Amino acid sequence: MVASTGHEILNRHSCKDGILIKTTLIKGIEWDLSDKKGFGHPQGNVKFGAGIVFSEAHSSAANNNRVISSGWASTVGVVGWSIGGGFGPFAPSFGLGADNILEADIIIANGTELTVNAQ
């Protein structure tokens, strides 16, 4: 099982007789303020590492004069919240977390790393 930040009150991320991979320490944040990748967002975009929580994401956004869609709790992980749908107070203005995913770097079962997007 893979867990990003592990913010989970029901302990569904326990992994009896299995392997638990935690990506909590993947903390990279990369801002592309001029949309060099060509996603069609002139205001730019951001790539968050799997271990980023909203307190870190909001701080980075503020430092770059940006606002991001998010949940209510500052300790929730951006990736888990986004792929789980991602409802929050900014959803009416900025969309759900899932609506804001432009691209993802993933590892598939055979160990191959893929970058997936709509392009």
MMTF fields as JSON, N, C-alpha, C and O atoms, coordinates in Angstrom:
{
  "mmtfVersion": "1.0.0",
  "mmtfProducer": "UNKNOWN",
  "numBonds": 475,
  "numAtoms": 476,
  "numGroups": 119,
  "numChains": 1,
  "numModels": 1,
  "chainsPerModel": [1],
  "groupsPerChain": [119],
  "chainIdList": ["A"],
  "bondAtomList": [4, 2, 8, 6, 12, 10, 16, 14, 20, 18, 24, 22, 28, 26, 32, 30, 36, 34, 40, 38, 44, 42, 48, 46, 52, 50, 56, 54, 60, 58, 64, 62, 68, 66, 72, 70, 76, 74, 80, 78, 84, 82, 88, 86, 92, 90, 96, 94, 100, 98, 104, 102, 108, 106, 112, 110, 116, 114, 120, 118, 124, 122, 128, 126, 132, 130, 136, 134, 140, 138, 144, 142, 148, 146, 152, 150, 156, 154, 160, 158, 164, 162, 168, 166, 172, 170, 176, 174, 180, 178, 184, 182, 188, 186, 192, 190, 196, 194, 200, 198, 204, 202, 208, 206, 212, 210, 216, 214, 220, 218, 224, 222, 228, 226, 232, 230, 236, 234, 240, 238, 244, 242, 248, 246, 252, 250, 256, 254, 260, 258, 264, 262, 268, 266, 272, 270, 276, 274, 280, 278, 284, 282, 288, 286, 292, 290, 296, 294, 300, 298, 304, 302, 308, 306, 312, 310, 316, 314, 320, 318, 324, 322, 328, 326, 332, 330, 336, 334, 340, 338, 344, 342, 348, 346, 352, 350, 356, 354, 360, 358, 364, 362, 368, 366, 372, 370, 376, 374, 380, 378, 384, 382, 388, 386, 392, 390, 396, 394, 400, 398, 404, 402, 408, 406, 412, 410, 416, 414, 420, 418, 424, 422, 428, 426, 432, 430, 436, 434, 440, 438, 444, 442, 448, 446, 452, 450, 456, 454, 460, 458, 464, 462, 468, 466, 472, 470],
  "bondOrderList": [1, 1, 1, 1, 1, 1, 1, 1, 1, 1, 1, 1, 1, 1, 1, 1, 1, 1, 1, 1, 1, 1, 1, 1, 1, 1, 1, 1, 1, 1, 1, 1, 1, 1, 1, 1, 1, 1, 1, 1, 1, 1, 1, 1, 1, 1, 1, 1, 1, 1, 1, 1, 1, 1, 1, 1, 1, 1, 1, 1, 1, 1, 1, 1, 1, 1, 1, 1, 1, 1, 1, 1, 1, 1, 1, 1, 1, 1, 1, 1, 1, 1, 1, 1, 1, 1, 1, 1, 1, 1, 1, 1, 1, 1, 1, 1, 1, 1, 1, 1, 1, 1, 1, 1, 1, 1, 1, 1, 1, 1, 1, 1, 1, 1, 1, 1, 1, 1],
  "groupList": [{"groupName": "MET", "atomNameList": ["N", "CA", "C", "O"], "elementList": ["N", "C", "C", "O"], "formalChargeList": [0, 0, 0, 0], "bondAtomList": [1, 0, 2, 1, 3, 2], "bondOrderList": [1, 1, 2], "singleLetterCode": "M", "chemCompType": "L-PEPTIDE LINKING"}, {"groupName": "VAL", "atomNameList": ["N", "CA", "C", "O"], "elementList": ["N", "C", "C", "O"], "formalChargeList": [0, 0, 0, 0], "bondAtomList": [1, 0, 2, 1, 3, 2], "bondOrderList": [1, 1, 2], "singleLetterCode": "V", "chemCompType": "L-PEPTIDE LINKING"}, {"groupName": "ALA", "atomNameList": ["N", "CA", "C", "O"], "elementList": ["N", "C", "C", "O"], "formalChargeList": [0, 0, 0, 0], "bondAtomList": [1, 0, 2, 1, 3, 2], "bondOrderList": [1, 1, 2], "singleLetterCode": "A", "chemCompType": "L-PEPTIDE LINKING"}, {"groupName": "SER", "atomNameList": ["N", "CA", "C", "O"], "elementList": ["N", "C", "C", "O"], "formalChargeList": [0, 0, 0, 0], "bondAtomList": [1, 0, 2, 1, 3, 2], "bondOrderList": [1, 1, 2], "singleLetterCode": "S", "chemCompType": "L-PEPTIDE LINKING"}, {"groupName": "THR", "atomNameList": ["N", "CA", "C", "O"], "elementList": ["N", "C", "C", "O"], "formalChargeList": [0, 0, 0, 0], "bondAtomList": [1, 0, 2, 1, 3, 2], "bondOrderList": [1, 1, 2], "singleLetterCode": "T", "chemCompType": "L-PEPTIDE LINKING"}, {"groupName": "GLY", "atomNameList": ["N", "CA", "C", "O"], "elementList": ["N", "C", "C", "O"], "formalChargeList": [0, 0, 0, 0], "bondAtomList": [1, 0, 2, 1, 3, 2], "bondOrderList": [1, 1, 2], "singleLetterCode": "G", "chemCompType": "PEPTIDE LINKING"}, {"groupName": "HIS", "atomNameList": ["N", "CA", "C", "O"], "elementList": ["N", "C", "C", "O"], "formalChargeList": [0, 0, 0, 0], "bondAtomList": [1, 0, 2, 1, 3, 2], "bondOrderList": [1, 1, 2], "singleLetterCode": "H", "chemCompType": "L-PEPTIDE LINKING"}, {"groupName": "GLU", "atomNameList": ["N", "CA", "C", "O"], "elementList": ["N", "C", "C", "O"], "formalChargeList": [0, 0, 0, 0], "bondAtomList": [1, 0, 2, 1, 3, 2], "bondOrderList": [1, 1, 2], "singleLetterCode": "E", "chemCompType": "L-PEPTIDE LINKING"}, {"groupName": "ILE", "atomNameList": ["N", "CA", "C", "O"], "elementList": ["N", "C", "C", "O"], "formalChargeList": [0, 0, 0, 0], "bondAtomList": [1, 0, 2, 1, 3, 2], "bondOrderList": [1, 1, 2], "singleLetterCode": "I", "chemCompType": "L-PEPTIDE LINKING"}, {"groupName": "LEU", "atomNameList": ["N", "CA", "C", "O"], "elementList": ["N", "C", "C", "O"], "formalChargeList": [0, 0, 0, 0], "bondAtomList": [1, 0, 2, 1, 3, 2], "bondOrderList": [1, 1, 2], "singleLetterCode": "L", "chemCompType": "L-PEPTIDE LINKING"}, {"groupName": "ASN", "atomNameList": ["N", "CA", "C", "O"], "elementList": ["N", "C", "C", "O"], "formalChargeList": [0, 0, 0, 0], "bondAtomList": [1, 0, 2, 1, 3, 2], "bondOrderList": [1, 1, 2], "singleLetterCode": "N", "chemCompType": "L-PEPTIDE LINKING"}, {"groupName": "ARG", "atomNameList": ["N", "CA", "C", "O"], "elementList": ["N", "C", "C", "O"], "formalChargeList": [0, 0, 0, 0], "bondAtomList": [1, 0, 2, 1, 3, 2], "bondOrderList": [1, 1, 2], "singleLetterCode": "R", "chemCompType": "L-PEPTIDE LINKING"}, {"groupName": "CYS", "atomNameList": ["N", "CA", "C", "O"], "elementList": ["N", "C", "C", "O"], "formalChargeList": [0, 0, 0, 0], "bondAtomList": [1, 0, 2, 1, 3, 2], "bondOrderList": [1, 1, 2], "singleLetterCode": "C", "chemCompType": "L-PEPTIDE LINKING"}, {"groupName": "LYS", "atomNameList": ["N", "CA", "C", "O"], "elementList": ["N", "C", "C", "O"], "formalChargeList": [0, 0, 0, 0], "bondAtomList": [1, 0, 2, 1, 3, 2], "bondOrderList": [1, 1, 2], "singleLetterCode": "K", "chemCompType": "L-PEPTIDE LINKING"}, {"groupName": "ASP", "atomNameList": ["N", "CA", "C", "O"], "elementList": ["N", "C", "C", "O"], "formalChargeList": [0, 0, 0, 0], "bondAtomList": [1, 0, 2, 1, 3, 2], "bondOrderList": [1, 1, 2], "singleLetterCode": "D", "chemCompType": "L-PEPTIDE LINKING"}, {"groupName": "TRP", "atomNameList": ["N", "CA", "C", "O"], "elementList": ["N", "C", "C", "O"], "formalChargeList": [0, 0, 0, 0], "bondAtomList": [1, 0, 2, 1, 3, 2], "bondOrderList": [1, 1, 2], "singleLetterCode": "W", "chemCompType": "L-PEPTIDE LINKING"}, {"groupName": "PHE", "atomNameList": ["N", "CA", "C", "O"], "elementList": ["N", "C", "C", "O"], "formalChargeList": [0, 0, 0, 0], "bondAtomList": [1, 0, 2, 1, 3, 2], "bondOrderList": [1, 1, 2], "singleLetterCode": "F", "chemCompType": "L-PEPTIDE LINKING"}, {"groupName": "PRO", "atomNameList": ["N", "CA", "C", "O"], "elementList": ["N", "C", "C", "O"], "formalChargeList": [0, 0, 0, 0], "bondAtomList": [1, 0, 2, 1, 3, 2], "bondOrderList": [1, 1, 2], "singleLetterCode": "P", "chemCompType": "L-PEPTIDE LINKING"}, {"groupName": "GLN", "atomNameList": ["N", "CA", "C", "O"], "elementList": ["N", "C", "C", "O"], "formalChargeList": [0, 0, 0, 0], "bondAtomList": [1, 0, 2, 1, 3, 2], "bondOrderList": [1, 1, 2], "singleLetterCode": "Q", "chemCompType": "L-PEPTIDE LINKING"}],
  "groupTypeList": [0, 1, 2, 3, 4, 5, 6, 7, 8, 9, 10, 11, 6, 3, 12, 13, 14, 5, 8, 9, 8, 13, 4, 4, 9, 8, 13, 5, 8, 7, 15, 14, 9, 3, 14, 13, 13, 5, 16, 5, 6, 17, 18, 5, 10, 1, 13, 16, 5, 2, 5, 8, 1, 16, 3, 7, 2, 6, 3, 3, 2, 2, 10, 10, 10, 11, 1, 8, 3, 3, 5, 15, 2, 3, 4, 1, 5, 1, 1, 5, 15, 3, 8, 5, 5, 5, 16, 5, 17, 16, 2, 17, 3, 16, 5, 9, 5, 2, 14, 10, 8, 9, 7, 2, 14, 8, 8, 8, 2, 10, 5, 4, 7, 9, 4, 1, 10, 2, 18],
  "groupIdList": [1, 2, 3, 4, 5, 6, 7, 8, 9, 10, 11, 12, 13, 14, 15, 16, 17, 18, 19, 20, 21, 22, 23, 24, 25, 26, 27, 28, 29, 30, 31, 32, 33, 34, 35, 36, 37, 38, 39, 40, 41, 42, 43, 44, 45, 46, 47, 48, 49, 50, 51, 52, 53, 54, 55, 56, 57, 58, 59, 60, 61, 62, 63, 64, 65, 66, 67, 68, 69, 70, 71, 72, 73, 74, 75, 76, 77, 78, 79, 80, 81, 82, 83, 84, 85, 86, 87, 88, 89, 90, 91, 92, 93, 94, 95, 96, 97, 98, 99, 100, 101, 102, 103, 104, 105, 106, 107, 108, 109, 110, 111, 112, 113, 114, 115, 116, 117, 118, 119],
  "secStructList": [7, 3, 3, 1, 1, 7, 7, 7, 6, 6, 7, 6, 6, 7, 7, 6, 6, 1, 7, 7, 3, 3, 7, 6, 6, 7, 7, 7, 3, 3, 3, 3, 6, 6, 7, 6, 6, 7, 7, 1, 7, 6, 6, 7, 3, 3, 3, 3, 7, 6, 6, 7, 5, 2, 2, 2, 2, 2, 2, 2, 2, 2, 2, 6, 6, 7, 7, 7, 7, 7, 7, 1, 7, 6, 6, 1, 5, 2, 2, 2, 2, 2, 2, 6, 7, 7, 7, 7, 6, 6, 2, 2, 2, 2, 7, 7, 6, 4, 4, 4, 7, 7, 3, 3, 3, 3, 3, 7, 6, 6, 1, 7, 3, 3, 3, 3, 3, 7, 7],
  "xCoordList": [0.843, 0.0, 0.894, 1.964, 0.449, 1.166, 0.292, -0.891, 0.881, 0.18, 1.047, 2.252, 0.415, 1.202, 1.466, 2.558, 0.526, 0.787, 0.221, 0.664, -0.731, -1.279, -2.304, -2.602, -2.854, -3.898, -5.176, -5.907, -5.448, -6.528, -6.978, -6.234, -8.154, -8.58, -9.09, -9.19, -9.415, -9.965, -8.899, -9.234, -7.641, -6.52, -6.679, -6.281, -7.251, -7.388, -6.068, -5.981, -5.032, -3.745, -2.815, -1.631, -3.347, -2.523, -2.369, -3.226, -1.298, -0.972, -0.489, 0.667, -1.368, -1.017, -0.575, -1.256, 0.566, 1.124, 1.389, 1.345, 1.659, 1.925, 3.051, 3.75, 3.223, 4.243, 3.538, 2.659, 3.941, 3.404, 4.508, 5.564, 4.273, 5.212, 4.637, 3.567, 5.362, 4.916, 5.766, 6.994, 5.123, 5.813, 5.819, 5.927, 5.705, 5.621, 6.785, 6.604, 7.966, 9.145, 9.368, 10.35, 8.477, 8.592, 7.947, 6.735, 8.751, 8.267, 8.491, 8.358, 8.822, 9.106, 7.899, 6.77, 8.166, 7.156, 7.82, 8.836, 7.251, 7.817, 6.755, 5.739, 7.0, 6.083, 6.499, 7.676, 5.539, 5.733, 4.804, 3.688, 5.263, 4.408, 4.12, 3.263, 4.817, 4.557, 3.997, 3.951, 3.572, 2.958, 3.862, 3.41, 5.126, 6.082, 5.682, 6.023, 4.957, 4.524, 3.339, 2.987, 2.73, 1.646, 0.319, -0.406, -0.004, -1.289, -2.453, -3.61, -2.165, -3.228, -3.686, -4.8, -2.843, -3.159, -2.134, -1.06, -2.46, -1.485, -1.031, 0.039, -1.822, -1.421, -0.429, 0.087, -0.15, 0.831, 0.214, -1.006, 1.092, 0.677, 1.753, 2.831, 1.453, 2.395, 2.381, 1.349, 3.543, 3.692, 4.038, 5.042, 3.197, 3.42, 3.913, 3.414, 4.897, 5.345, 4.279, 3.416, 4.334, 3.304, 3.193, 2.164, 4.218, 4.18, 3.747, 3.744, 3.383, 2.996, 1.605, 0.664, 1.497, 0.195, -0.227, 0.581, -1.483, -2.015, -1.358, -1.295, -0.869, -0.17, 1.051, 1.341, 1.77, 2.943, 2.532, 3.171, 1.472, 0.995, 0.506, 0.815, -0.255, -0.76, 0.365, 0.343, 1.34, 2.484, 3.246, 3.611, 3.482, 4.19, 3.37, 3.916, 2.061, 1.198, 1.238, 1.343, 1.156, 1.195, 2.525, 2.56, 3.616, 4.934, 5.055, 5.919, 4.182, 4.188, 2.97, 2.642, 2.295, 1.1, 0.033, -0.566, -0.202, -1.195, -2.105, -1.781, -3.243, -4.188, -4.462, -4.524, -4.628, -4.926, -6.234, -6.641, -6.87, -8.036, -7.564, -6.509, -8.325, -7.874, -9.035, -10.178, -8.694, -9.642, -9.617, -9.004, -10.291, -10.38, -9.198, -8.76, -8.678, -7.644, -6.244, -5.93, -5.42, -4.068, -3.141, -2.073, -3.528, -2.688, -3.0, -2.332, -3.994, -4.372, -3.38, -2.937, -3.037, -2.122, -2.803, -3.946, -2.106, -2.645, -2.985, -4.057, -2.082, -2.287, -3.482, -4.359, -3.532, -4.651, -5.984, -6.974, -6.004, -7.233, -7.671, -8.855, -6.725, -7.05, -7.577, -8.605, -6.877, -7.324, -8.556, -9.209, -8.877, -10.102, -11.296, -12.352, -11.166, -12.227, -11.856, -11.835, -11.561, -11.049, -12.075, -12.028, -13.016, -13.98, -13.452, -12.813, -13.714, -13.283, -13.934, -14.765, -13.568, -14.224, -13.999, -14.785, -12.946, -12.674, -13.218, -13.059, -13.853, -14.353, -15.299, -15.194, -16.212, -17.084, -16.329, -16.762, -15.201, -14.423, -13.326, -13.109, -12.63, -11.451, -11.631, -10.725, -12.767, -13.008, -12.562, -11.899, -12.939, -12.541, -11.058, -10.455, -10.484, -9.091, -8.849, -7.864, -9.741, -9.6, -9.645, -8.998, -10.398, -10.484, -9.174, -8.925, -8.345, -7.121, -5.876, -4.775, -6.032, -4.876, -4.609, -5.451, -3.446, -3.056, -2.164, -2.178, -1.387, -0.403, 0.005, -0.032, 0.393, 0.885, 2.041, 2.03, 3.038, 4.117, 3.743, 3.554, 3.637, 3.219, 4.192, 4.914, 4.198, 4.953, 3.922, 3.084, 3.971, 3.028, 3.61, 4.77, 2.809, 3.158, 4.486, 5.153, 4.887, 6.154, 7.36, 8.482, 7.148, 8.228, 8.512, 9.419, 7.763, 7.959, 7.365, 6.239, 8.161, 7.66, 7.016, 7.591, 5.813, 5.085, 4.673, 4.36, 4.679, 4.069, 2.789, 2.819, 1.666, 0.373, -0.322, -0.347, -0.893, -1.642, -2.548, -2.591, -3.261, -4.2, -3.535, -4.186, -2.257, -1.58, -1.075, -0.483],
  "yCoordList": [-1.165, 0.0, 1.236, 1.24, 2.278, 3.551, 4.603, 4.734, 5.343, 6.427, 7.675, 7.631, 8.782, 10.016, 10.588, 10.388, 11.282, 11.889, 11.069, 11.23, 10.208, 9.377, 10.06, 9.566, 11.184, 11.882, 11.066, 11.217, 10.195, 9.222, 8.809, 8.115, 9.206, 8.944, 7.52, 7.096, 6.771, 5.426, 4.328, 3.145, 4.697, 3.764, 2.744, 1.587, 3.172, 2.284, 2.105, 1.303, 2.841, 2.708, 1.741, 1.654, 1.008, -0.026, -1.142, -1.314, -1.885, -2.816, -4.146, -4.528, -4.833, -6.116, -7.108, -7.295, -7.731, -8.733, -8.176, -8.92, -6.895, -6.279, -5.268, -5.206, -4.485, -3.441, -2.095, -1.889, -1.195, 0.16, 1.094, 1.169, 1.803, 2.785, 4.161, 4.518, 4.935, 6.288, 7.29, 7.211, 8.209, 9.223, 10.587, 11.627, 10.57, 11.783, 12.739, 13.953, 12.226, 13.085, 13.631, 14.336, 13.319, 13.887, 15.261, 15.39, 16.28, 17.619, 18.662, 19.854, 18.265, 19.254, 20.09, 19.603, 21.361, 22.276, 23.022, 23.687, 22.914, 23.569, 24.459, 23.97, 25.756, 26.711, 26.979, 27.201, 26.958, 27.326, 28.514, 28.343, 29.702, 30.886, 31.417, 32.286, 30.913, 31.373, 30.261, 30.417, 29.143, 28.019, 27.506, 27.332, 27.266, 26.754, 25.398, 25.075, 24.602, 23.28, 23.374, 22.391, 24.538, 24.74, 24.121, 23.615, 24.155, 23.613, 24.549, 24.168, 25.766, 26.708, 27.545, 28.07, 27.675, 28.496, 29.627, 29.449, 30.783, 31.88, 32.345, 32.94, 32.084, 32.468, 31.479, 31.708, 30.38, 29.398, 28.179, 28.021, 27.319, 26.085, 25.678, 26.27, 24.673, 24.227, 22.704, 22.064, 22.147, 20.701, 20.471, 20.987, 19.685, 19.377, 17.948, 17.041, 17.75, 16.409, 15.697, 16.342, 14.382, 13.577, 13.818, 13.492, 14.38, 14.61, 15.994, 16.3, 16.834, 18.22, 18.242, 17.636, 18.961, 19.186, 20.63, 21.45, 20.925, 22.23, 23.409, 24.493, 23.244, 24.372, 24.762, 25.948, 23.769, 24.031, 24.581, 25.49, 24.03, 24.465, 25.907, 26.688, 26.267, 27.643, 28.638, 29.749, 28.245, 29.119, 29.386, 30.526, 28.341, 28.491, 29.32, 30.159, 29.083, 29.855, 31.339, 32.193, 31.646, 33.04, 33.695, 34.865, 32.938, 33.473, 33.756, 34.521, 33.134, 33.342, 34.125, 34.115, 34.808, 35.609, 34.801, 35.27, 33.592, 32.706, 32.165, 32.236, 31.626, 30.953, 29.598, 29.472, 28.578, 27.24, 26.731, 27.141, 25.853, 25.163, 24.204, 23.587, 24.066, 23.194, 22.739, 23.165, 21.853, 21.425, 22.384, 23.449, 22.0, 22.864, 22.68, 23.644, 21.465, 21.173, 21.381, 20.881, 22.106, 22.416, 21.209, 21.242, 20.141, 18.95, 17.886, 16.853, 18.12, 17.158, 17.242, 18.33, 16.102, 16.054, 16.472, 16.094, 17.246, 17.755, 16.611, 16.611, 15.642, 14.57, 13.7, 13.474, 13.212, 12.36, 13.066, 12.488, 14.338, 15.131, 15.289, 15.162, 15.562, 15.794, 14.547, 14.593, 13.43, 12.217, 11.601, 10.746, 12.039, 11.593, 12.466, 12.32, 13.352, 14.262, 15.694, 16.534, 15.981, 17.284, 18.377, 19.372, 18.211, 19.28, 20.183, 19.714, 21.464, 22.415, 23.762, 23.928, 24.726, 26.028, 26.82, 27.713, 26.507, 27.234, 26.528, 27.031, 25.377, 24.605, 25.405, 25.281, 26.214, 26.97, 27.934, 28.197, 28.458, 29.406, 28.747, 29.118, 27.765, 27.18, 25.734, 25.163, 25.134, 23.749, 22.778, 23.154, 21.521, 20.459, 20.156, 20.544, 19.474, 19.069, 18.249, 18.465, 17.309, 16.461, 17.281, 16.919, 18.375, 19.246, 19.982, 20.431, 20.099, 20.883, 20.053, 20.599, 18.761, 17.92, 18.047, 17.682, 18.561, 18.729, 17.591, 17.221, 17.042, 16.022, 15.297, 15.873, 14.033, 13.275, 12.387, 11.8, 12.3, 11.334, 10.125, 10.242, 8.966, 7.761, 6.619, 6.635, 5.643, 4.413, 3.302, 3.124, 2.55, 1.461, 0.164, 0.129, -0.881, -2.12, -2.731, -3.355, -2.574, -3.177, -2.287, -2.63, -1.144, -0.254, 0.865, 1.667, 0.936, 1.978, 3.294, 3.342, 4.369, 5.699, 6.32, 6.319, 6.852, 7.493, 8.907, 9.16, 9.814, 11.126, 11.098, 10.918, 11.275, 11.184, 12.534, 13.224, 12.897, 14.144, 14.024, 12.97, 15.066, 15.043, 15.358, 15.277, 15.716, 16.113, 14.929, 15.096],
  "zCoordList": [0.0, 0.0, 0.0, 0.609, -0.684, -0.708, -0.032, -0.345, 0.891, 1.579, 1.495, 1.743, 1.144, 1.041, 2.426, 2.958, 3.026, 4.326, 5.476, 6.614, 5.216, 6.273, 7.151, 8.239, 6.713, 7.472, 7.327, 6.348, 8.307, 8.179, 9.571, 10.265, 9.999, 11.365, 11.59, 12.742, 10.545, 10.707, 10.626, 10.679, 10.5, 10.421, 9.283, 9.422, 8.181, 7.024, 6.299, 5.369, 6.707, 6.05, 6.791, 6.467, 7.791, 8.401, 7.372, 6.506, 7.466, 6.386, 6.974, 6.793, 7.665, 8.281, 7.203, 6.195, 7.434, 6.517, 5.121, 4.142, 5.02, 3.722, 3.827, 4.839, 2.787, 2.745, 2.65, 1.813, 3.521, 3.509, 3.044, 3.672, 1.954, 1.439, 1.738, 1.246, 2.554, 2.89, 2.13, 2.141, 1.487, 0.686, 1.389, 0.739, 2.696, 3.496, 3.284, 3.381, 2.998, 2.884, 1.476, 1.238, 0.544, -0.803, -0.759, -0.93, -0.532, -0.209, -1.292, -1.017, -2.493, -3.525, -3.914, -3.962, -4.19, -4.727, -5.872, -5.675, -7.064, -8.243, -8.886, -9.38, -8.875, -9.488, -10.931, -11.215, -11.826, -13.233, -13.478, -13.969, -13.139, -13.162, -14.558, -14.719, -15.569, -16.934, -17.825, -19.046, -17.231, -17.956, -19.081, -20.213, -18.772, -19.766, -20.332, -21.47, -19.542, -20.022, -20.974, -21.625, -21.057, -22.011, -21.623, -22.48, -20.346, -19.902, -20.202, -20.024, -20.654, -20.979, -19.806, -19.812, -18.804, -17.646, -17.564, -16.989, -18.133, -18.181, -16.791, -16.663, -15.761, -14.413, -13.822, -12.728, -14.525, -14.091, -13.442, -13.396, -12.939, -12.279, -11.286, -11.244, -10.498, -9.474, -9.406, -9.606, -9.12, -8.924, -7.463, -6.97, -6.757, -5.35, -5.208, -5.874, -4.337, -3.989, -3.17, -2.574, -3.138, -2.473, -0.978, -0.386, -0.348, 1.087, 1.51, 2.702, 0.566, 0.894, 1.521, 1.008, 2.65, 3.284, 3.011, 2.575, 3.267, 2.879, 3.578, 2.998, 4.796, 5.428, 4.602, 4.446, 4.071, 3.233, 1.868, 1.339, 1.31, -0.008, 0.026, -0.874, 1.059, 1.163, 1.409, 0.878, 2.207, 2.455, 1.162, 0.875, 0.389, -0.878, -1.867, -2.583, -1.903, -2.797, -2.429, -3.309, -1.147, -0.705, -1.074, -1.454, -0.96, -1.319, -2.818, -3.245, -3.611, -5.064, -5.537, -6.723, -4.598, -4.91, -5.626, -6.594, -5.15, -5.743, -4.65, -3.465, -5.059, -4.181, -4.797, -6.02, -3.96, -4.473, -3.885, -2.798, -4.601, -4.078, -2.996, -3.142, -1.912, -0.83, 0.023, -0.143, 0.943, 1.956, 3.132, 3.063, 4.218, 5.391, 6.34, 6.968, 6.455, 7.447, 6.876, 5.796, 7.588, 7.12, 7.147, 6.536, 7.845, 7.958, 6.912, 6.868, 6.078, 5.037, 3.88, 3.511, 3.319, 2.186, 0.894, 0.637, 0.088, -1.172, -2.132, -2.736, -2.277, -3.25, -2.881, -3.716, -1.649, -1.232, -1.336, -1.785, -0.912, -0.995, -2.452, -2.764, -3.33, -4.743, -5.429, -6.105, -5.257, -5.961, -5.321, -5.919, -4.092, -3.438, -3.783, -3.167, -4.729, -5.136, -4.844, -5.744, -3.575, -3.209, -3.062, -3.785, -2.124, -1.879, -0.783, 0.159, -0.899, 0.123, -0.072, -0.964, 0.748, 0.72, -0.569, -0.887, -1.307, -2.545, -3.788, -4.901, -3.613, -4.753, -5.657, -6.878, -5.123, -6.025, -6.944, -8.066, -6.463, -7.266, -8.096, -9.25, -7.508, -8.149, -8.588, -9.196, -8.299, -8.669, -7.593, -6.627, -7.78, -6.864, -7.04, -8.041, -6.084, -6.203, -7.452, -8.158, -7.733, -8.921, -10.212, -11.194, -10.218, -11.392, -11.665, -12.783, -10.636, -10.734, -11.028, -11.104, -11.192, -11.519, -13.018, -13.839, -13.362, -14.757, -15.233, -16.407, -14.303, -14.661, -13.384, -12.296, -13.521, -12.368, -12.793, -13.875, -11.922, -12.094, -11.249, -10.038, -11.887, -11.174, -11.46, -12.457, -10.577, -10.761, -10.9, -10.016, -12.001, -12.192, -11.609, -11.197, -11.578, -10.879, -11.298, -10.473, -12.538, -12.97, -12.672, -13.046, -12.001, -11.62, -12.61, -12.385, -13.693, -14.698, -14.204, -13.71, -14.354, -14.001, -15.226, -16.315, -15.036, -16.123, -15.711, -14.547, -16.671, -16.49, -17.298, -18.515, -16.622, -17.291, -17.262, -16.242, -18.422, -18.554, -19.765, -20.399, -20.092, -21.207, -22.532, -23.573, -22.526, -23.768, -24.544, -25.61]
}
